[in-house]
């Protein structure tokens, strides 16, 4: 999904351009790595700069990791929101489960990185925890809103508790993220089983 090396450009003078390219390089490098170490020199070299540029834009290694986490979450959310933009509430909820399961089960370095950062937020990098909590809250709110939309358009049972269903869907999708540790066949089976359960419920 992400090439290891980011092609240099002729113009990196605008801070926003430089920061964006450094983030791209950092995501590519960190996704290709098996561990939590972050190589500032290699990341900067990928865009033709020195590691001083990374310190200038991110302040520290952990500042860069935080920015990478936020950007990784944003990129994932962008794909999910695009896939769930149209249809009835039930159709959008089904699409959310389908696209999330497909992305989490893709086996790409990017999604392994996202899993690793989620885990590190609860363990070795506690400064990421507030970000993870905000992400979880926003995901639950979005899923709850889809249930409410479905109840309003008649595609989801009116007697269901929207918040409870949103919580259930969110918790299951977080489980599917961790399912990356399982063989692909087991990942697909888990996603299909939940989709069937959700269909019977709503």
N, CA, C and O of each residue as an XYZ file, in Angstrom:
808
protein
N       0.825     -1.207      0.000
C       0.000      0.000      0.000
C       0.861      1.260      0.000
O       0.557      2.244     -0.673
N       1.947      1.199      0.778
C       2.845      2.331      0.820
C       4.239      1.877      0.424
O       4.802      0.951      1.009
N       4.788      2.555     -0.592
C       6.155      2.239     -0.991
C       7.107      2.682      0.110
O       6.823      3.631      0.840
N       8.230      1.999      0.225
C       9.183      2.321      1.285
C       9.808      3.680      1.069
O      10.059      4.412      2.027
N      10.058      4.021     -0.169
C      10.715      5.296     -0.442
C       9.733      6.275     -1.057
O       8.964      5.925     -1.953
N       9.768      7.517     -0.561
C       8.901      8.568     -1.078
C       9.685      9.366     -2.106
O      10.778      9.849     -1.811
N       9.144      9.509     -3.302
C       9.856     10.217     -4.358
C      10.059     11.673     -3.984
O       9.097     12.334     -3.592
N      11.287     12.208     -4.091
C      11.522     13.611     -3.768
C      10.874     14.515     -4.797
O      10.654     14.115     -5.941
N      10.571     15.725     -4.389
C      10.008     16.707     -5.309
C      10.971     17.879     -5.418
O      11.873     18.038     -4.595
N      10.770     18.685     -6.431
C      11.672     19.805     -6.656
C      11.464     20.910     -5.633
O      12.387     21.684     -5.378
N      10.309     21.004     -5.056
C      10.002     22.110     -4.159
C       9.438     21.586     -2.850
O       8.367     20.979     -2.818
N      10.180     21.829     -1.759
C       9.723     21.446     -0.425
C       9.735     22.655      0.509
O       9.899     22.513      1.721
N       9.560     23.827     -0.058
C       9.751     25.038      0.732
C       8.601     25.317      1.698
O       8.830     25.855      2.782
N       7.374     24.962      1.329
C       6.242     25.248      2.211
C       6.224     24.250      3.356
O       6.311     23.044      3.125
N       6.111     24.742      4.605
C       6.115     23.835      5.750
C       5.076     22.731      5.659
O       5.341     21.591      6.042
N       3.892     23.065      5.154
C       2.842     22.058      5.077
C       3.230     20.940      4.110
O       2.948     19.770      4.368
N       3.875     21.296      3.001
C       4.333     20.300      2.046
C       5.410     19.418      2.662
O       5.372     18.194      2.537
N       6.362     20.046      3.322
C       7.459     19.303      3.938
C       6.934     18.361      5.010
O       7.331     17.197      5.064
N       6.049     18.855      5.859
C       5.501     18.033      6.942
C       4.728     16.846      6.375
O       4.842     15.727      6.874
N       3.950     17.094      5.343
C       3.173     16.029      4.725
C       4.075     14.953      4.145
O       3.802     13.763      4.303
N       5.142     15.358      3.477
C       6.047     14.387      2.872
C       6.823     13.616      3.943
O       7.091     12.426      3.775
N       7.179     14.276      5.025
C       7.838     13.583      6.120
C       6.892     12.568      6.768
O       7.315     11.476      7.149
N       5.618     12.929      6.891
C       4.635     11.989      7.435
C       4.477     10.775      6.523
O       4.422      9.639      6.996
N       4.406     11.017      5.221
C       4.312      9.901      4.271
C       5.506      8.961      4.421
O       5.354      7.740      4.449
N       6.693      9.553      4.518
C       7.902      8.740      4.646
C       7.920      7.986      5.972
O       8.328      6.826      6.027
N       7.477      8.651      7.039
C       7.463      8.014      8.357
C       6.477      6.851      8.387
O       6.782      5.795      8.941
N       5.310      7.035      7.802
C       4.321      5.953      7.760
C       4.876      4.766      6.977
O       4.735      3.617      7.395
N       5.508      5.052      5.840
C       6.074      3.976      5.022
C       7.170      3.229      5.782
O       7.193      1.998      5.790
N       8.067      3.964      6.414
C       9.158      3.337      7.164
C       8.644      2.547      8.358
O       9.057      1.408      8.576
N       7.741      3.149      9.136
C       7.237      2.482     10.337
C       6.378      1.272      9.981
O       6.384      0.271     10.698
N       5.646      1.362      8.883
C       4.823      0.228      8.454
C       5.698     -0.940      8.013
O       5.317     -2.101      8.166
N       6.864     -0.630      7.468
C       7.769     -1.682      6.997
C       8.594     -2.287      8.125
O       9.240     -3.319      7.942
N       8.573     -1.644      9.294
C       9.366     -2.110     10.428
C       8.578     -3.102     11.277
O       7.354     -3.010     11.370
N       9.272     -4.039     11.889
C       8.623     -5.025     12.752
C       8.572     -4.576     14.215
O       7.926     -5.226     15.037
N       9.239     -3.485     14.541
C       9.305     -3.060     15.940
C       8.980     -1.595     16.112
O       8.688     -0.899     15.139
N       9.030     -1.116     17.362
C       8.623      0.268     17.663
C       9.686      1.313     17.370
O       9.396      2.508     17.433
N      10.921      0.898     17.048
C      11.992      1.865     16.809
C      11.671      2.746     15.600
O      11.087      2.288     14.618
N      12.065      4.019     15.693
C      11.817      4.983     14.619
C      13.164      5.540     14.162
O      13.898      6.119     14.963
N      13.491      5.370     12.891
C      14.776      5.791     12.341
C      14.639      7.171     11.699
O      14.231      7.292     10.543
N      14.987      8.220     12.471
C      14.861      9.589     11.973
C      15.710      9.821     10.729
O      15.255     10.449      9.773
N      16.940      9.319     10.738
C      17.843      9.560      9.606
C      17.275      8.984      8.312
O      17.305      9.639      7.271
N      16.752      7.744      8.380
C      16.222      7.096      7.179
C      14.972      7.806      6.675
O      14.795      7.978      5.469
N      14.105      8.218      7.601
C      12.873      8.903      7.204
C      13.196     10.217      6.506
O      12.636     10.527      5.454
N      14.103     10.987      7.100
C      14.468     12.274      6.505
C      15.147     12.066      5.148
O      14.886     12.803      4.198
N      16.013     11.064      5.067
C      16.715     10.813      3.806
C      15.755     10.436      2.691
O      16.026     10.716      1.524
N      14.646      9.810      3.029
C      13.677      9.406      2.012
C      13.087     10.594      1.259
O      12.616     10.446      0.131
N      13.114     11.762      1.877
C      12.604     12.959      1.191
C      13.719     13.977      0.956
O      13.456     15.144      0.664
N      14.957     13.527      1.086
C      16.090     14.388      0.768
C      16.391     15.458      1.787
O      16.924     16.513      1.442
N      16.054     15.200      3.056
C      16.303     16.176      4.120
C      17.159     15.548      5.213
O      17.502     14.367      5.148
N      17.494     16.344      6.209
C      18.196     15.827      7.382
C      17.194     15.642      8.506
O      16.065     16.127      8.438
N      17.628     14.923      9.556
C      16.693     14.665     10.655
C      16.317     15.941     11.403
O      15.354     15.956     12.171
N      17.080     17.016     11.175
C      16.711     18.294     11.781
C      15.326     18.742     11.348
O      14.614     19.398     12.109
N      14.940     18.385     10.112
C      13.600     18.748      9.626
C      12.522     18.035     10.430
O      11.462     18.605     10.691
N      12.785     16.795     10.823
C      11.819     16.052     11.635
C      11.671     16.684     13.015
O      10.560     16.828     13.524
N      12.803     17.062     13.617
C      12.721     17.723     14.925
C      12.009     19.063     14.812
O      11.274     19.459     15.717
N      12.226     19.758     13.707
C      11.574     21.057     13.509
C      10.055     20.908     13.431
O       9.320     21.697     14.024
N       9.591     19.904     12.707
C       8.151     19.757     12.479
C       7.439     18.959     13.574
O       6.252     19.171     13.818
N       8.156     18.046     14.233
C       7.486     17.157     15.186
C       8.057     17.208     16.599
O       7.457     16.669     17.528
N       9.206     17.847     16.768
C       9.742     18.072     18.098
C      10.551     16.934     18.685
O      11.569     17.170     19.335
N      10.119     15.718     18.468
C      10.781     14.550     19.052
C      10.312     13.297     18.321
O       9.419     13.347     17.475
N      10.932     12.182     18.665
C      10.505     10.902     18.098
C       9.053     10.628     18.451
O       8.260     10.235     17.595
N       8.708     10.838     19.722
C       7.333     10.551     20.142
C       6.338     11.540     19.545
O       5.174     11.199     19.335
N       6.786     12.752     19.273
C       5.925     13.706     18.577
C       5.613     13.233     17.171
O       4.492     13.392     16.687
N       6.615     12.647     16.514
C       6.397     12.086     15.177
C       5.467     10.884     15.241
O       4.571     10.751     14.407
N       5.668     10.006     16.223
C       4.802      8.828     16.357
C       3.350      9.263     16.565
O       2.435      8.678     15.987
N       3.146     10.280     17.384
C       1.783     10.781     17.614
C       1.165     11.292     16.318
O       0.002     11.014     16.024
N       1.948     12.040     15.549
C       1.447     12.560     14.267
C       1.143     11.429     13.292
O       0.160     11.490     12.554
N       1.980     10.404     13.288
C       1.751      9.236     12.418
C       0.465      8.533     12.810
O      -0.320      8.139     11.948
N       0.248      8.374     14.106
C      -0.974      7.713     14.591
C      -2.215      8.485     14.147
O      -3.168      7.900     13.632
N      -2.195      9.786     14.347
C      -3.339     10.607     13.944
C      -3.586     10.516     12.443
O      -4.730     10.414     12.000
N      -2.519     10.553     11.670
C      -2.668     10.500     10.214
C      -3.146      9.132      9.752
O      -3.951      9.031      8.826
N      -2.652      8.077     10.397
C      -3.096      6.728     10.037
C      -4.580      6.551     10.320
O      -5.310      5.979      9.511
N      -5.018      7.043     11.465
C      -6.440      6.982     11.811
C      -7.260      7.781     10.800
O      -8.322      7.338     10.364
N      -6.758      8.963     10.430
C      -7.483      9.816      9.473
C      -7.627      9.121      8.125
O      -8.696      9.166      7.516
N      -6.567      8.484      7.656
C      -6.617      7.815      6.353
C      -7.596      6.644      6.367
O      -8.329      6.418      5.404
N      -7.595      5.911      7.469
C      -8.555      4.804      7.576
C      -9.979      5.350      7.605
O     -10.848      4.857      6.886
N     -10.221      6.368      8.434
C     -11.568      6.928      8.571
C     -12.069      7.489      7.249
O     -13.257      7.384      6.942
N     -11.192      8.074      6.476
C     -11.571      8.643      5.180
C     -12.154      7.573      4.260
O     -13.146      7.812      3.571
N     -11.536      6.399      4.254
C     -12.038      5.307      3.415
C     -13.387      4.789      3.910
O     -14.279      4.492      3.115
N     -13.524      4.686      5.228
C     -14.778      4.195      5.798
C     -15.910      5.188      5.530
O     -17.008      4.786      5.144
N     -15.651      6.468      5.733
C     -16.690      7.477      5.520
C     -17.135      7.521      4.056
O     -18.319      7.690      3.766
N     -16.186      7.369      3.149
C     -16.534      7.362      1.724
C     -17.427      6.174      1.387
O     -18.363      6.296      0.597
N     -17.132      5.017      1.994
C     -17.897      3.805      1.703
C     -19.275      3.803      2.340
O     -20.139      3.024      1.936
N     -19.495      4.657      3.327
C     -20.767      4.655      4.063
C     -21.542      5.959      3.892
O     -22.377      6.309      4.727
N     -21.262      6.666      2.817
C     -21.854      7.993      2.639
C     -23.301      7.950      2.144
O     -24.051      8.899      2.371
N     -23.707      6.869      1.471
C     -25.031      6.837      0.851
C     -25.777      5.561      1.207
O     -25.179      4.551      1.579
N     -27.112      5.634      1.083
C     -27.956      4.474      1.349
C     -28.798      4.666      2.591
O     -28.723      5.700      3.256
N     -29.601      3.660      2.897
C     -30.372      3.694      4.132
C     -29.427      3.501      5.318
O     -28.257      3.157      5.147
N     -29.946      3.725      6.500
C     -29.120      3.521      7.681
C     -28.582      2.109      7.755
O     -27.411      1.904      8.075
N     -29.437      1.119      7.458
C     -29.007     -0.281      7.502
C     -27.952     -0.565      6.440
O     -26.976     -1.264      6.711
N     -28.135     -0.034      5.239
C     -27.157     -0.243      4.172
C     -25.802      0.364      4.545
O     -24.753     -0.229      4.292
N     -25.842      1.536      5.141
C     -24.602      2.202      5.532
C     -23.914      1.453      6.671
O     -22.686      1.372      6.716
N     -24.713      0.906      7.590
C     -24.130      0.136      8.687
C     -23.490     -1.150      8.159
O     -22.397     -1.527      8.580
N     -24.177     -1.813      7.241
C     -23.601     -3.020      6.621
C     -22.313     -2.677      5.868
O     -21.327     -3.410      5.941
N     -22.336     -1.559      5.148
C     -21.152     -1.151      4.392
C     -19.991     -0.843      5.324
O     -18.838     -1.133      5.007
N     -20.296     -0.257      6.468
C     -19.259      0.047      7.448
C     -18.565     -1.230      7.920
O     -17.337     -1.298      7.979
N     -19.366     -2.233      8.253
C     -18.796     -3.507      8.704
C     -17.997     -4.154      7.582
O     -16.899     -4.662      7.808
N     -18.548     -4.137      6.374
C     -17.890     -4.786      5.241
C     -16.558     -4.138      4.909
O     -15.550     -4.831      4.766
N     -16.540     -2.809      4.782
C     -15.301     -2.140      4.379
C     -14.263     -2.208      5.491
O     -13.073     -2.371      5.221
N     -14.707     -2.085      6.744
C     -13.749     -2.155      7.848
C     -13.123     -3.539      7.935
O     -11.913     -3.665      8.120
N     -13.938     -4.573      7.802
C     -13.411     -5.943      7.835
C     -12.436     -6.172      6.683
O     -11.396     -6.807      6.855
N     -12.783     -5.648      5.508
C     -11.900     -5.826      4.345
C     -10.569     -5.107      4.550
O      -9.512     -5.664      4.250
N     -10.612     -3.890      5.053
C      -9.386     -3.120      5.262
C      -8.526     -3.746      6.359
O      -7.316     -3.906      6.195
N      -9.160     -4.096      7.475
C      -8.403     -4.708      8.572
C      -7.821     -6.052      8.163
O      -6.746     -6.433      8.627
N      -8.519     -6.766      7.304
C      -8.055     -8.074      6.873
C      -7.168     -8.042      5.651
O      -6.798     -9.094      5.129
N      -6.818     -6.854      5.182
C      -6.042     -6.729      3.948
C      -4.615     -7.240      4.092
O      -3.972     -7.576      3.097
N      -4.120     -7.300      5.318
C      -2.757     -7.782      5.531
C      -1.669     -6.818      5.102
O      -0.502     -7.201      5.019
N      -2.032     -5.569      4.828
C      -1.031     -4.601      4.379
C      -0.198     -4.097      5.556
O      -0.668     -4.105      6.694
N       1.031     -3.660      5.292
C       1.860     -3.082      6.361
C       1.173     -1.908      7.058
O       1.335     -1.718      8.264
N       0.403     -1.116      6.297
C      -0.274      0.034      6.899
C      -1.198     -0.406      8.029
O      -1.186      0.200      9.101
N      -1.998     -1.446      7.812
C      -2.940     -1.868      8.848
C      -2.257     -2.618      9.983
O      -2.764     -2.632     11.105
N      -1.120     -3.237      9.710
C      -0.336     -3.802     10.809
C       0.230     -2.679     11.676
O       0.309     -2.806     12.898
N       0.624     -1.581     11.034
C       1.098     -0.414     11.786
C      -0.020      0.164     12.638
O       0.194      0.491     13.805
N      -1.215      0.294     12.062
C      -2.336      0.844     12.816
C      -2.638     -0.023     14.038
O      -2.894      0.500     15.122
N      -2.610     -1.338     13.868
C      -2.815     -2.247     15.001
C      -1.738     -2.042     16.052
O      -2.036     -1.956     17.243
N      -0.483     -1.962     15.614
C       0.614     -1.805     16.557
C       0.476     -0.522     17.368
O       0.710     -0.524     18.577
N       0.097      0.566     16.714
C      -0.047      1.835     17.418
C      -1.224      1.807     18.389
O      -1.152      2.399     19.466
N      -2.310      1.123     18.016
C      -3.438      0.953     18.944
C      -2.970      0.213     20.195
O      -3.304      0.606     21.313
N      -2.206     -0.849     20.010
C      -1.719     -1.628     21.150
C      -0.757     -0.794     21.995
O      -0.842     -0.797     23.223
N       0.155     -0.084     21.337
C       1.125      0.736     22.063
C       0.447      1.852     22.843
O       0.965      2.292     23.870
N      -0.715      2.319     22.365
C      -1.446      3.361     23.096
C      -1.868      2.881     24.475
O      -2.002      3.677     25.404
N      -2.076      1.580     24.604
C      -2.481      1.033     25.886
C      -1.346      0.431     26.678
O      -1.564     -0.135     27.749
N      -0.114      0.550     26.153
C       1.010     -0.104     26.830
C       2.238      0.799     26.838
O       2.415      1.609     27.748
N       3.081      0.658     25.825
C       4.386      1.313     25.856
C       4.374      2.793     25.494
O       5.344      3.499     25.771
N       3.295      3.276     24.882
C       3.222      4.690     24.514
C       1.909      5.291     25.042
O       1.004      5.588     24.262
N       1.811      5.468     26.355
C       0.553      5.948     26.955
C       0.137      7.350     26.506
O      -1.026      7.725     26.653
N       1.081      8.132     25.956
C       0.700      9.462     25.473
C      -0.222      9.374     24.257
O      -0.855     10.362     23.882
N      -0.299      8.183     23.636
C      -1.231      7.990     22.524
C      -2.636      7.638     23.003
O      -3.587      7.686     22.222
N      -2.773      7.286     24.282
C      -4.065      6.821     24.805
C      -5.193      7.838     24.642
O      -6.294      7.448     24.253
N      -4.966      9.140     24.925
C      -6.064     10.101     24.717
C      -6.553     10.137     23.273
O      -7.744     10.327     23.022
N      -5.633      9.956     22.321
C      -6.026      9.921     20.913
C      -6.896      8.699     20.654
O      -7.935      8.791     19.999
N      -6.459      7.545     21.177
C      -7.226      6.314     20.990
C      -8.619      6.433     21.586
O      -9.588      5.953     20.998
N      -8.730      7.070     22.750
C     -10.049      7.228     23.385
C     -10.942      8.142     22.561
O     -12.136      7.879     22.416
N     -10.367      9.227     22.014
C     -11.169     10.120     21.166
C     -11.644      9.397     19.911
O     -12.785      9.565     19.480
N     -10.765      8.597     19.333
C     -11.133      7.834     18.136
C     -12.283      6.885     18.452
O     -13.252      6.802     17.699
N     -12.170      6.172     19.569
C     -13.224      5.245     19.958
C     -14.544      5.960     20.179
O     -15.591      5.470     19.756
N     -14.510      7.103     20.831
C     -15.742      7.853     21.088
C     -16.398      8.302     19.785
O     -17.613      8.188     19.622
N     -15.593      8.808     18.867
C     -16.144      9.281     17.598
C     -16.691      8.126     16.759
O     -17.707      8.263     16.078
N     -16.000      6.987     16.820
C     -16.506      5.819     16.088
C     -17.850      5.374     16.652
O     -18.775      5.087     15.893
N     -17.966      5.314     17.978
C     -19.234      4.908     18.591
C     -20.343      5.883     18.228
O     -21.468      5.477     17.938
N     -20.021      7.166     18.245
C     -21.023      8.179     17.899
C     -21.481      8.020     16.455
O     -22.669      8.148     16.162
N     -20.547      7.744     15.558
C     -20.900      7.587     14.148
C     -21.759      6.351     13.936
O     -22.745      6.398     13.201
N     -21.397      5.263     14.565
C     -22.161      4.028     14.415
C     -23.550      4.170     15.021
O     -24.529      3.666     14.470
N     -23.633      4.855     16.151
C     -24.937      5.117     16.765
C     -25.791      5.974     15.845
O     -26.992      5.741     15.713
N     -25.177      6.964     15.209
C     -25.917      7.837     14.288
C     -26.449      7.049     13.093
O     -27.538      7.344     12.600
N     -25.699      6.054     12.619
C     -26.183      5.220     11.519
C     -27.397      4.406     11.952
O     -28.341      4.234     11.181
N     -27.372      3.908     13.184
C     -28.525      3.159     13.695
C     -29.743      4.066     13.778
O     -30.836      3.681     13.364
N     -29.561      5.264     14.310
C     -30.669      6.217     14.414
C     -31.222      6.539     13.031
O     -32.437      6.598     12.842
N     -30.332      6.748     12.065
C     -30.770      7.031     10.690
C     -31.584      5.867     10.142
O     -32.589      6.072      9.461
N     -31.151      4.649     10.437
C     -31.886      3.478      9.977
C     -33.245      3.331     10.640
O     -34.207      2.901     10.004
N     -33.325      3.683     11.904
C     -34.615      3.639     12.590
C     -35.566      4.696     12.037
O     -36.774      4.474     11.943
N     -35.011      5.832     11.679
C     -35.842      6.900     11.125
C     -36.336      6.575      9.720
O     -37.447      6.956      9.351
N     -35.514      5.868      8.928
C     -35.963      5.534      7.564
C     -36.630      4.157      7.483
O     -37.037      3.726      6.404
N     -36.741      3.471      8.622
C     -37.456      2.206      8.676
C     -36.639      0.983      8.300
O     -37.192     -0.111      8.187
N     -35.324      1.142      8.101
C     -34.504      0.000      7.682
C     -33.904     -0.761      8.869
O     -33.337     -1.838      8.689
N     -34.025     -0.212     10.067
C     -33.532     -0.855     11.282
C     -34.656     -0.849     12.314
O     -35.387      0.133     12.438
N     -34.786     -1.926     13.035
C     -35.849     -2.063     14.029
C     -35.856     -0.896     15.004
O     -34.813     -0.487     15.514
N     -37.045     -0.370     15.253
C     -37.183      0.795     16.126
C     -37.007      0.452     17.596
O     -36.760      1.346     18.407
N     -37.129     -0.836     17.965
C     -37.051     -1.200     19.379
C     -35.614     -1.431     19.863
O     -35.403     -1.737     21.037
N     -34.638     -1.290     18.982
C     -33.245     -1.474     19.385
C     -32.698     -0.200     20.019
O     -33.068      0.907     19.630
N     -31.823     -0.368     20.986
C     -31.146      0.770     21.618
C     -29.993      1.195     20.705
O     -29.038      0.435     20.543
N     -30.057      2.398     20.101
C     -29.020      2.814     19.149
C     -27.622      2.839     19.758
O     -26.659      2.400     19.129
N     -27.511      3.353     20.987
C     -26.196      3.446     21.617
C     -25.619      2.062     21.885
O     -24.428      1.828     21.678
N     -26.469      1.146     22.346
C     -26.001     -0.210     22.644
C     -25.549     -0.922     21.373
O     -24.530     -1.613     21.371
N     -26.311     -0.750     20.287
C     -25.934     -1.385     19.028
C     -24.652     -0.766     18.478
O     -23.782     -1.466     17.959
N     -24.549      0.567     18.603
C     -23.317      1.230     18.172
C     -22.110      0.734     18.940
O     -21.045      0.517     18.363
N     -22.276      0.554     20.253
C     -21.190      0.014     21.089
C     -20.812     -1.388     20.640
O     -19.630     -1.721     20.560
N     -21.815     -2.213     20.345
C     -21.550     -3.590     19.950
C     -20.786     -3.645     18.633
O     -19.819     -4.395     18.501
N     -21.220     -2.852     17.662
C     -20.552     -2.842     16.357
C     -19.114     -2.347     16.515
O     -18.191     -2.929     15.945
N     -18.923     -1.283     17.279
C     -17.586     -0.741     17.460
C     -16.662     -1.753     18.136
O     -15.519     -1.933     17.716
N     -17.157     -2.409     19.178
C     -16.339     -3.394     19.889
C     -15.959     -4.551     18.967
O     -14.833     -5.045     19.007
N     -16.908     -4.974     18.141
C     -16.617     -6.079     17.223
C     -15.578     -5.680     16.188
O     -14.687     -6.463     15.863
N     -15.692     -4.463     15.673
C     -14.729     -4.021     14.673
C     -13.327     -3.889     15.265
O     -12.337     -4.150     14.582
N     -13.240     -3.484     16.533
C     -11.932     -3.449     17.181
C     -11.372     -4.869     17.288
O     -10.169     -5.087     17.147
N     -12.257     -5.820     17.538
C     -11.834     -7.218     17.557
C     -11.338     -7.678     16.202
O     -10.386     -8.453     16.113
N     -11.987     -7.197     15.136
C     -11.548     -7.561     13.786
C     -10.174     -6.971     13.474
O      -9.408     -7.555     12.707
N      -9.857     -5.812     14.067
C      -8.520     -5.250     13.891
C      -7.470     -6.200     14.463
O      -6.437     -6.452     13.844
N      -7.754     -6.720     15.650
C      -6.826     -7.656     16.287
C      -6.807     -9.001     15.554
O      -5.831     -9.745     15.649
N      -7.882     -9.313     14.825
C      -7.944    -10.572     14.069
C      -6.858    -10.659     12.998
O      -6.648    -11.723     12.416
N      -6.165     -9.543     12.736
C      -5.032     -9.597     11.809
C      -3.994    -10.624     12.252
O      -3.214    -11.122     11.441
N      -3.994    -10.934     13.543
C      -3.046    -11.904     14.077
C      -3.431    -13.334     13.710
O      -2.622    -14.251     13.846
N      -4.663    -13.523     13.246
C      -5.159    -14.852     12.868
C      -4.917    -15.115     11.375
O      -4.684    -14.170     10.621
N      -4.968    -16.372     10.940
C      -4.852    -16.670      9.508
C      -5.966    -15.975      8.720
O      -7.053    -15.768      9.258
N      -5.719    -15.614      7.465
C      -6.720    -14.907      6.653
C      -8.084    -15.594      6.626
O      -9.117    -14.925      6.675
N      -8.094    -16.913      6.550
C      -9.371    -17.623      6.504
C     -10.173    -17.397      7.776
O     -11.390    -17.217      7.720
N      -9.504    -17.406      8.920
C     -10.188    -17.165     10.190
C     -10.694    -15.735     10.274
O     -11.757    -15.484     10.841
N      -9.948    -14.806      9.719
C     -10.378    -13.402      9.692
C     -11.675    -13.260      8.890
O     -12.629    -12.623      9.336
N     -11.690    -13.860      7.710
C     -12.884    -13.766      6.858
C     -14.091    -14.419      7.523
O     -15.208    -13.906      7.453
N     -13.848    -15.559      8.171
C     -14.942    -16.269      8.838
C     -15.536    -15.421      9.959
O     -16.755    -15.353     10.111
N     -14.681    -14.782     10.734
C     -15.154    -13.942     11.837
C     -15.972    -12.765     11.309
O     -17.014    -12.426     11.870
N     -15.497    -12.145     10.231
C     -16.218    -11.007      9.651
C     -17.574    -11.437      9.105
O     -18.569    -10.742      9.312
N     -17.631    -12.573      8.409
C     -18.893    -13.066      7.852
C     -19.869    -13.457      8.962
O     -21.067    -13.194      8.860
N     -19.357    -14.082     10.014
C     -20.222    -14.479     11.129
C     -20.866    -13.256     11.776
O     -22.052    -13.264     12.104
N     -20.063    -12.200     11.954
C     -20.638    -11.003     12.572
C     -21.636    -10.331     11.634
O     -22.671     -9.843     12.087
N     -21.343    -10.297     10.335
C     -22.272     -9.694      9.384
C     -23.606    -10.420      9.413
O     -24.660     -9.788      9.345
N     -23.567    -11.757      9.514
C     -24.810    -12.548      9.594
C     -25.563    -12.241     10.878
O     -26.786    -12.103     10.868
N     -24.825    -12.134     11.999
C     -25.450    -11.826     13.285
C     -26.102    -10.455     13.258
O     -27.218    -10.280     13.748
N     -25.408     -9.488     12.688
C     -25.945     -8.134     12.608
C     -27.202     -8.105     11.755
O     -28.182     -7.444     12.099
N     -27.170     -8.824     10.645
C     -28.344     -8.881      9.759
C     -29.554     -9.447     10.477
O     -30.667     -8.940     10.334
N     -29.330    -10.503     11.250
C     -30.455    -11.117     11.997
C     -30.980    -10.179     13.086
O     -32.167    -10.185     13.412
N     -30.075     -9.381     13.634
C     -30.463     -8.489     14.732
C     -31.252     -7.286     14.281
O     -32.239     -6.911     14.914
N     -30.821     -6.673     13.183
C     -31.438     -5.404     12.798
C     -32.692     -5.597     11.935
O     -33.321     -4.618     11.533
